[in-house]
């Protein structure tokens, strides 16, 4: 464990957030001999602390601080104070993610070029591409021990997958398997292999699933170069008269304010908290918030095109047994506008426990149609849709009039579907129902999107400063020693679960920061 760094030590890199981006970046820099202070708003929970109970686990891990919502998305009506289901703890949302680790397809890095300008969408090409990212993806897959790569076998399929794959075959799909998962599938690794317990969203009791909480963070701390301060809620980033950031002000769990000096500040608080922090850090020099000369901070919020389909059968499936999301169909992930939309989507196995099923199956519903579905829970199979939603300038994070427990303005999340999103979701519902119908479902239930776990955009990467917030290294266009290190730097969302790309970008960013520090540029 690193000895505490002095709060006046302005040689440290301060990282805000310890999830996929921040936690990976912290370890990578620490391994290179760079002093890092990581500030985490939540507490620290390790596998022995995780609770295999959905509501209790939600209370332990979820970010339940107030947020507000607007827009025509269903979540604003059903879960107005919970627009996303992310984690407030060391490890961030890598604690409760499913583990799906997929590379972007080449065409997805250049959405504007490949899809063309789409009315109402704010499409832009990433300033990087698949060829540039390939070696960083290699490093991320090794670090995370991803199944289906580096001689790691894929996980076995549970009953939910067997129903899913039989249906996929029946409807003519060809690209389906148990996925590329950051979950140990061999028993000769540094952590236990998957025990098929389920409850993957509640934190892996075995530590088989990769999470920065028990991989990157302790590895970084062991070098003596990383100090993690938990229950440290960052209020604002401060700067000097030249506009260079000089440190951060944060509140401890008692509400006392502290100041940590910094040589470099990296923001990795998820796509809602990161723009909120930049906006809350407005000053006379930066009246619209930090790094916001383009006006793009908070804009182009994406959450992936989601929704679910459940099938009820005449025999038990017990979808909750085994890995929650080890199963994917990739045939629809291609770009094929003849389907009536640009971009594509993945179908992935999904299971919710009975308490969450009651909350999410059809929020607000009651009566026989709803209760009979729950009565058949044992006989249910489930899948989740993950598709590329369109970035829109109007889908954005702004500061709400409401304040949190510290008196800081909270994030308002505004989101409305693009017509492309609606067409894609309807296509995916139809295909999902066809899959279950083909294996004898007695009833199929398309369900609305849940509070989002894939929060993307809001501080996007761009070639030109006028189009976004950060350059190809995640370095803000406006302030050289201020970086963004999470999914908020995504230019577009692609159809793939984002964590692998966030980790690959963090490894690459650490390399860049170390290089620039030794060259004396930072």
N, C-alpha and C positions, 0 to 999 in steps of 0.2 A: 504494500500500500504506500503510495507516494506521501512523503511528508507534505504538510500544507504549504502551498505557495503564499507568499506575502501578498496582501491585497494591493500593495503599492507597486508590485513587481510588474513593470510594463514590458517585460521581455516575453511574457506568456502569450500563447494563442488561447483565446477564450472561445469555447464551443457551446452553443446554447441548444440543448437537447441531446439525448443519448440514444436515439433510435437507429434505424438502418443507416442513415447518412451521418449523423453526429457521432454515434458510437463507433462506427467503422473509422471515420476520419480521426477521432481521438486516438484510437489504437495505432493506426498507421503512422501518425505524426510522432507518437510516443516511441514507437519502435525505431524511428529515425533520430531519436535523441532530442526531440523538440519538447519544450515544457508546455503542458496543456492543462488548463482548468476547464472542466466540463460542468456546466450548470444544468441541473435537472429539476423541473418543477415538481415531480412526484417523488415517492419514496423508493426504497429498494426491496424487491421481492425476488427470492430465488426459488428453484423448483420445489423445495420442501415447503414453501409458503403458499404455493398455488392451491386454489380451491376447486375441486371438481364438482362445482355446482354453479349453474349459469348466473343466477341473480347475485349470489354471494361473491362470485368472482367479478361480476360487473361492478359491484360496490368497492371491491378491493382495487381494481386496476383501471377502470374507465375514467376518461377525462370528463367529469360531470360539471366543471365550472360553467357558468352561464354563457350561452351564446344566443343570438337571435337569428331568425330566418325570414326570408321573403322570396317572392317568385312563385311560379305556378307548379313547382315540383311537389309531389305528393308528401314528401318528407316534411315540408313546411307546415302541412296540415296535421300530420299524424304525430310528428316528433319535433315540435317547433323549437324546443330548447336543446335538442340533441341531433344536430344536422349530420354529425359523424360519430362513429363508434371507434374512437382511438384510445390509446392507453396513456395514462399519466403516471409514469414510473420509469426507473432506470431500465433502459432497453427499449423504451417507447413502444410503438405498435409491433415491433418484432417479438414482443411477448405473446401477443394474441393472434398474430398472422397465421395463415394456414400453412405456409411454406412453399407455395408454388413459385418456381424460379425459372422464368422464361425470357429468352432473348427477344428483343424487338426484331421484326423482319426488316430487311433492307429498305423496302418501300416506305416504311413508316417514319423513317428519319426525315423524309422529304415530302411531307403531306401536301404542301401547297403545289409543288411541282407535279406530284403524281395524281392528286385528286382535282386540281384546278381550283380557282377561286369559287367559293360556295357562298351564295347570298346569306348574310346573317352570321356567317362563321368568320373567325379571325385567324384563319390558317396561316402558318408560317413554317418554312423549312428550318430544322435544327441546324446550327452551325457545325455539327459533327455528323458522322455517318457510321454505318455498320463496320466498314473496314477499319476506321480509326478505333472503334470500340472493341473490336474482336479480342485483342490481347488483354484488355481490362475485364471483359466478360470471363475469359479463361481464369484470370486471377480470382475473380469473385466466386466462380463455381468451385474452385479448389478450396477457397477459404470457407465456403458455406457447406461444402461436402454434398453437392447436389446430385440426386439420383439420376441415372441415365447419362451421366458425364463421368469422365475419369475412372472408368471401370466400376463405378458404383451401380449395383443392380437397382432396378426400379422396385418400388414397394409392391407387396402382394395386393391383389384387389379384394375388397370386402364385398358383401352382398350388394351394397348400393352400386358399386362399380360393375358387378356382374350384370345387374339389370340394365344399367346405363350402356355398357359395351355391347350387350346382346341387341339392344334397341338400335345402337349406332350401326351395327352390322346390317340389321334388317333394313334400315332406310338407305343403305348404300354408302355410308361414310367409311373412310379408310384410315384416317389419321387419328387413332385413339389409343390410349395407354394410361398407365397410372401416374403419368406426369413426371416432370423434372422438379423434384421436391427437395428443399434444404432440410431433409430429415435423414438421420443416419439409417442406412439400410444394411449395414454390415456390423458384426459384433467385434471387429478389431480396430475400432476407432477410439478417439480420445474420450468420447462420451458414449453412453449406452445407445444401443440401437432402438428403433421404434418398437414399442410393445403393443401397438394397436389398441390403446386404451380408449381412444376418442377424447373428447374435451380439448381438442387442439386449440380452440379459441380461448380457452381459460388458462393458458400457460401450460407448457409440456412438463408434466410431473417427472419425467425421466431425463429431461435435458437432451433428448434425442434431436429435437428441432433446433435449428440454429437461431439464437437470439443474442443480440449484443449484450444483454444483461449478464450472461454467464459465459460468453466467449470473448468478444472484443474488449469489454470493459475490464475484467480481471487481468487479461493479458497485458493491456496497457498499463494498469496499476502496478503490475509486477515489475515493470521497467524502472519504477520510481519517477517517471516523467509525467504521469497523469494523476491529477487529483479530481475526483468527482464530488461535487457538493450537491447532495439531494435536498429536496424540499426548498429549492432556491428558484423563486419565480422571477424571471427577468422583467423589469418594468420598462427600461429604456436603454438604448445605446447612446453613449455621449461622444462628442467630438471636440476638436480644438478649433482655433480660429482659421486654420488652413483647410478645414473640412475633413481632416483625417480622423477616423474613429480612435478614441483613446481608452475606452473601457465600457463597462456596463454597470448599471445600477440594478440590484436585485433585492427582493424581499425574502427573509427567512420565514420559517413556519409561524413565528410569533408576530410577523408583520413588521419586523425591524428592517430598515433599509441599509444595504451594504453597497460599496463600490469596489469593483475589481478592475484594476488597470489592465491594459492589453496592448500587445503589438499588432495583433490581427484579431478580428472578430468574425466568427463563422456562425451563421444562423441556420439552425436545423430543427425547427419547432413544428413541422408539418405545415401543409398549405393553408391552414387557417391561422395558426399562431404566428408564423413567420411574417406574413404581410401585416398582421395586426401589430406586431412589435415594431416594424419599420414605420408604420403610420403613427403609432404612439410615441415614436422618437422624434417627431417633428420639432423644429427649432426655428429661430429667426433666419438662420442661414438656409435651412431646408424646411420651408413652411408647409410643404405637402408631404412631409415624411422623408426618411432617408432613402437614397438610391431611386428617387421617384421623379427625376427630371422628365422622363418619358410619359408620366401619368399612368404607367402600366402596373405599378405595385397593386396587388389585389385583384387585377383583372384576369380574364381567361381561366377562371376556375373550372376544373374538370373533376369528375368523380367516377369516371367510367360509366358506360351505359350498362346498367345492371337491372336485375329482376330475377325471379326464380320460377321454376316449374316443379311441381310435385305430382307424382303419380301414385294412385292407390291401387293395390292389387288384391287378389283373393287369397293370397298366402302371405305370411310374415316375411318382411325384408330386414327389419331391424337395422335401418340405415345408420343408426347412431353407433353401431359397433365398428371399431376400426378407425383408421385415419379419416378425419373429417372431409378432407378434400384431395384424396389421391385418385384422380380420374379426370381425363381431359379429352375432348373432341376438338380437333383443330381444323377440320375441313372448311369451316365457315370463316376462318381468320384471314382469308385472302381478301384482296381488293378486287371486287367484281361488281361494278355499278349496275350490271344487268339485273341485280336483285332489288334495285330501287334505292340504293344508298351507297355512299362511299365508305371505305374502311371495312373492317370485319370484326368478328367476335369469336370468343372461345366459349365452349360449354364445359363446366367443371362440376364434378360431383359435390354435393353439399348436404349436410345434415344439421338441423337445429334440434336441441333438446326440447322436450315438451313445454317448459316454461316460455322459451323464446318463440316456439312455434305458435303458442297462443297469442303472443304479442305481435308477431310479424306476419302470420299467414294472410290475414286480411284485416289490417288494423281498424278497430272500431266496429267490426262485424259481430253479429250475434244471430242466434236462431239456429234452426235445424241444419241448414246447409253448412254452417261453420262448425257446429258441435259434432256433426256426424263425421266430418273430415278429421277432427281431433280424435274421435273415437277409433278411427282406423290408423292411428299413428304407427302402430307396430307393422302395418302392411304398406307403409309409405316409402317411396324412393324420392330422392331430391337432387336437383341440379341448379347451378347458378350461372347466370349469363354475365360475361365480362367483355364489353365491346368498347370500341373507340368512340367516345363522344366528342362533339365538336367544340373547340375553344370559342367562346363568345366574349367580346369585350364587356357585355352587360352582365355576364355571370361573374360575380366578383365578391371579394371580401372588402367590406368597408367598416369603419368604426361606428358602432351602434351608440345610441344615447344612453343605453344601459351600462352600468358599471359592475365590475366583479367585486369580490370580497376585499380587494386591495384598493378599490376606488379607481381602477384602470378601466378605460372604455373597452367593452368586449367586441368581439368580431360579430358582424352581421353577415350571414351567408345568403347571397341572392343567387338563385339558380332557376332557369326555365329550360325545358328541353328544346333543342333545335329540331326542325322537321326531319333531319337525317337521323337523329337519335330515336324519334318515334317510329320511323320506318324500320330501323334496325331492330328495335325491341320487339315490334310486332312480328317481324320475320323470325326472330329467335324464339318467341313464345310458340309460334306455329311449329317450328322444327322440334322444339323440346317436347311438345305434346305428341307430335308424330312418333318420336322415339319411344315414348312410353306406351302409346296406343299400339305400336307394332309388337310389343311383348305382352299385350293383353291387359293393359290398365283398365280398371272398371270406372275410373274417373281421373281426369287431369286438372290440375289447379295452377294456372299461371298467377303469380303473386307480385305485388308492386315492389319497387326497390326499397331496401332497408337504409337506415342511416349509413353513410358511406365510410368505407375503410380505405379506399384508394382515393386520397385527396391529392390533386395534381394541379400544376400551373400556379398562377398568382404572382410568381417572380420569374417569369420565363426567360430562357436563354435566347439570345438573338445576335445575329451578326452585327446589326446596326443598333446603336444606343436608342434610337427613337422607337424601335419596335418591341423592346423588352427591358429587362432589369439587369440581367447578368450576361457576361460573355461566355465563350465556349468552356471556360474553366470554372464557371460558377462565381466569378469575380464580378462585383457590381460595376456597371459601366461608369458610375459617378464617383465611387470612392474606392481607391485601389486596395486598401487593407480591410475591406468589408466583403465577405463571401456569403453565398447561400449554398447550403450543403444537403438539401433534402429534395423531396419530390416537387416542391414548389418551383424548382428551376426547369421543370419539363415544358418544352415548347408545345408539344402535342402529347396525347396520352397513349397512343398505340392500342392494340387489343390485348396486350399482355399484362399480367400482374406486375406491378412496378418495382418490387423490392430488389430484384437482382440488378436492375439498371441503376437504382439509387446507390447500391453498394459499389458497383463498378465505377460509377462517377465519383464516389467518395475516395476510392483507392487512387484514381487518376488525379483527383484534386489534391490529395495529400502529396503526391509526387510533384505536382506543380508548385504548391506552396513551399515545400522544402527547397526546391530548386531556386525559386525566387528569393527566399530568405537568404540562402547562401550566396546568391549573386548580389545581395544588398539592395534588391529592388523593393523589398517589403520589410 
